[in-house]
Amino acid sequence: MTYIDRMSHVSPRLMAMGMMVLSSVGISFGGLIVRSMQEADAWQISFYRSVAYASVIAFVILWRYRGRVVPQIRAVGLSGVLAAGMSACAGMAFLQSLFHSSVATTLFIMAAIPFVTAFVAWLVLRERLAPITALTMAVAAAGVAIMVGDGVAAGSGYGAVMALVCVLCFSIYAVVLRYNRAVDMLPVLMFSGIFLAGIAAIARWGDLAVPMQDLILCLFLGGVLSAFGNLFFLAASRVLAAAELTMFMLLEFALGPIWVWVFVNEVPTGPAVMGGCLVILAVLTRAFYESKLGLKS
């Protein structure tokens, strides 16, 4: 059996989970990239990251839709505008939090996203959790509890509030995508980048100059990591339940502090490392279980 033949037998759920793992691992380097900036502040990073992000998504839209761009953009409707607004607010809050607290504290608080998403999805979509998903989230919750209990006190109040805003906005974004899974919501990603770039430009009007190194890092963060990570997230949202989608994001929140620790010596505490290991173990175990089911089907 050739590689292509084997891939044709992979279940859509398994492929979606693979995309979420790749997306989460890639985006987990975001905190490290932000910490590697020389002078750029949160608003300047938001502007250049969003311009690069929106440009890449616009190219994908033009390539995919060709002569049907306008009808496809209109098809997302008000739900698409809501999703784009929530995604833009989440991105803005995330960077604000990183600049006012440690990477570990920000990501530890954001690890609550799957649980908030599960609650919102239950309220709006009436999506029930499969027993294996509930068990995985319980193990991950134990890791999150260890990390948050140890890390929240180390960050500023503003940074913690911004992380919580990011949690709420991204959870709503995920549920809106899932609710509209029958609609191609790709234009939402472009609108999100445009919204955030506009807000950042107003906030830093006349003061957007940054060193070349910072500019390159911003473009890479937006045009590569964020663009492809969100494209994978969008594709997976058509297959996976909202709670499952964000469950795999726990990998991002667990790995992010590790990269910052290794490369810029922003050292997390022992309990933080312990909690992160629990999160990674839970997600990898869930993915392994699903892969077994997918290969048997």
C-alpha positions, 0 to 999 in steps of 0.5 A: 500500500502506497503512502497516498493509499494509506492517507486515503484511509485516515479518518477525517477526525484523525486528520483534523486532530493532526492539524490541531496538534501541528497548529498548536505546536507552531503557535506555541512559539509565539511567546518566544518570538514576542520575547525576542523583540528588541523594541516593538510594543504590543500595539506595534506587534499587533499591527505588523503581525495582523497585516502579514496575517491578513495578507496571507489569508487574502492570498488564500481566499483569492486563490481558492475562490477566484471569481467567487470572492465577493459571494463567499465573503458575503456568505459568512454574514453577521456570524462571520463579523462576530467571529472576526471581532472575537478573534481580533479581541482575543489576539489583542488581549493576548499580546497585551497580557504577554507585555504585562505578565510572564509568558507562563502566567499568560498561557496558564490562564489561557489554558482555561479556554477548552473548559470555557468553550465546552461550557459555551458550546453546551449552552449554545450548541448543546454539544455533549462531551464524549466520556473519553474527552471528559476524562482527558479534560479532567486530567488536563484540568488538574494540570491547569489547576497546578499551573494557575495556582502557582502562576497567576500571583506572579503576573500583574492584575492587568495582564491577568485580566487581559488573559481572561478576556482572551479566554472568553473571546476565543471561546466565543470565536470557536463556538461561532465557527462550530455553529456555522460549520456548514459555511466556509468561514475562511473570510473571517480570518482575513477580517480578523486581521484587518480589524486588529490592524486597524485598532493597532494603527489607531492606538499607535498612529504616527509611531509604528516604526520598529527595528528591522529584526522586530519587523521580520519577527512580526511578519513571521509571527503573523504570515506563517505561524498565525496564518497557517495555525488558524487555517488548520484550526478553521479546517478542523472546526468543521469536523471536531466539536468545539471543546475538542478543538480547544482541548488540543490548544492545551499543547500550545499553552503547555509548550509555550513556557518551555520554549521561553525557558529554554531560549531566553531563560524565563524560568517557570517554577516546578509546579508549572512544569509539573502541570504542563507535563500533565496537560501534554500527557492528557492531549497526547493520550487522547490523540493516541486513543483517537488514532487507534480508532481511526486506523481501525475504521 
